[in-house]
Amino acid sequence: MSTKTNKSTADRLFEVDYYRVALYGTLVVMLAFFLAPIETGIVTSFKTQTAVAETLPFLPAGGEGFTLSKWNTAIDVLSRGLLNSLAFAVPATLLSGLLGSITAYGLTLVNWRGQVAVLTLFVAGIFIPYQAVLVPLSKFWGVYVQLGKSLGFFWATTGISKDYAALIELTVTHVAYGLPMCTILFRSYYKSMSTEMMEAARLDGATLRKIYQRIVFPLSKPMFAVVFIYQFTQIWNDLLFALILVSSSSSPAAPIVLILSGLGSSMEGTDFALRMAGAFTAAIPTLIVYILFGDKFAKGVAS
Amino acid sequence: MADLTLDNVRKVFDDGGDDIVAVDDVSLDIEDGEFLVLVGPSGCGKSTTLRMIAGLESITAGEIRLGDRVINDVKSQHRDIAMVFQSYALYPHMTVRENMSFGLEESTDMPDSDIHSRVEDAGADLDIDELLDRKPGELSGGQQQRVALGRAIVRDPEVFLMDEPLSNLDAKLRAQMRTELQHLQEDLGVTTVYVTHDQTEAMTMGDRIAILDAGELQQVGTPLECYHQPANQFVAGFIGEPSMNFFDVERQGTRLIADGWESNTSFSYPLSEGTLDELGDTTDLTLGVRPEDIELRTEVEGDHAFETVVDVVEPMGNENAVHLQFDLEETHPDTFTATVGGMTSIDAGQPVVARFPEETVHIFDRHTGEALRNRELDSVETLETTI
């Protein structure tokens, strides 16, 4: 025993642990595998049309082949969509998170009859495919609730184009369809909360609203991070509802995904560099959200 | 401040069609400023009773009154009751100060400055003034316990409810907190209901104790009443550590004969006239004697002494718990316990004579468990004066 543990450091340095070698080897290969498309995309977005055709996809182009013009064009074309998307994705994310948290509180930490039935509806809501509701959805906003008409005074007084009613429609739709998932996520979190703590708060004289406001809500921060990241990515990247409710990328209210889908394709062929630059521009907000809530997200997932 | 009355309070839980009676017509009168301990084994309904007083559990039948006010349908928020939980139930995201202010902020219109000074005062009383700006996660169990207590005290409620507040503490701290809690309650003079399964806590802390078993109230009385004059066999066995020894006996004439024992050490216990009168005509009985009342001798003297053999000795320093056996053969391996002074030298296997003085024995009806005869309390007093 003692002779084994007393091996000199020099000896250990030269010992080869084959398991470790294989492990690190695999990790490096995996890293390359996952990073290669991103690297290729970034490199391509800085290439001219000719450079894209003449250089290897994953190698950067130098001198003549290097250009920033694709990024300029992408940002120019997409900035309208970027703002539109933010205009509905941010409120929809915040609202669905907040409403989900309140709903879960009511369904988990408050006792009343018929709770299970309501909860079942929420669970069922998760399993309804978006495709199944497309027709009723377009009919709802197109025929029954016409925000362009009913909010006529608003568009008239502010001078904002009626087309922007689509952003309100998108917000409401995304909140409605995100709510079941948010509720279930919060519910699982609230179920682990101490009931004695809630009882202590009740005995301390706090009302249901106050218990939520002063105890449950502040303790939900890690779960809010999870829900915000999840919802924001979901809503930001959603193309289906955008296509149904806005339909044309030429609309002033077109979300970024709608404009992005037509970017760089023309009669002359596909402009790969422009498409790459556009894709990265569209991805930046989701990256920012991950960075902002990342540490809390880890905490929330762990709990 | 007000007195708290429980009038035939009943709680039935519905367990998938089966009704489970958790609390069975419990009636209690807790006087203003009194410290009442609710004690019983786990599952006896003591916590449910407490939760009904707090309003955390609905009342199936009966009435709970605080002063003249019936509080059955008053929400917890408006009962003016503070409770200390076993898990402390502190708000983890708030500092100690915020934890303690919370109740005052929510239940009163008190200005911030008054709340602040009340929290400071309570903090000083409980010796946690240094900790006011820390969060519960940074405190030790004992400190968290004090904060939980502080949170109840600052509210200055009509009634304190405590649900096994000391059971998460280590033995030493628990003993210390026991006396501290008692002093605190005396100073504040707030009516207190304290739930515990620990009979030591019940004995030492309460003005009165109420013993519950299977949802039914067994006895309410001062700790010494319950100890020396138990209403039934359950109370006799529950209160006291080590617990009372019980022997199933049958009365034959003026003697108690051990049931089914026909060995050479046959147990025969003669009774005096007075005792016989108390027994009436019940013949199936249980004889009870407390370990400290058993006298150990070397020779059989008189009628109440029996030959036994020491099975195990548990030395505790101040006293020895001696486990004795009547019969070394396997037919009756049951042991009973006697306690003797810590300086008495006694070894396993040693034959000794155990005497059960008649004035100290309890006799119960074996079928109903009811106490037919309890020890005489005047002998306790004379003993105390001789010390």
Contacts between the chains, C-beta under 8 A, distances in Angstrom:
chain1	res1	chain2	res2	distance
A	194	B	87	6.6
A	194	B	89	6.1
A	196	B	85	4.6
A	196	B	86	7.7
A	196	B	87	5.2
A	196	B	89	3.9
A	197	B	89	4.5
A	197	B	90	7.5
A	197	B	91	6.5
A	199	B	54	7.5
A	199	B	56	5.2
A	199	B	76	7.5
A	199	B	83	7.5
A	199	B	85	7.4
A	199	B	89	7.0
A	200	B	83	6.8
A	200	B	85	6.2
A	200	B	89	4.1
A	200	B	90	8.0
A	200	B	91	7.9
A	200	B	151	7.7
A	201	B	91	7.5
A	201	B	102	7.4
A	201	B	106	7.8
A	202	B	55	7.9
A	202	B	56	7.3
A	202	B	75	7.9
A	202	B	76	4.4
A	202	B	77	5.9
A	203	B	54	6.1
A	203	B	55	7.8
A	203	B	56	7.7
A	203	B	76	5.3
A	203	B	77	7.6
A	203	B	79	7.6
A	203	B	81	6.2
A	203	B	82	6.3
A	203	B	83	5.0
A	203	B	103	7.8
A	204	B	82	7.8
A	204	B	102	5.4
A	204	B	103	3.6
A	204	B	106	5.4
A	204	B	107	6.5
A	204	B	151	7.5
A	204	B	155	7.3
A	205	B	77	5.0
A	205	B	78	7.6
A	205	B	103	6.0
A	205	B	106	4.1
A	205	B	107	2.8
A	205	B	108	7.8
A	206	B	77	6.9
A	206	B	102	7.4
A	206	B	106	4.3
A	207	B	77	6.5
A	207	B	106	7.7
A	210	B	106	5.9
A	214	B	102	7.3
A	215	B	91	5.8
A	215	B	93	7.8
A	218	B	93	4.8
A	219	B	92	7.0
A	219	B	93	5.6
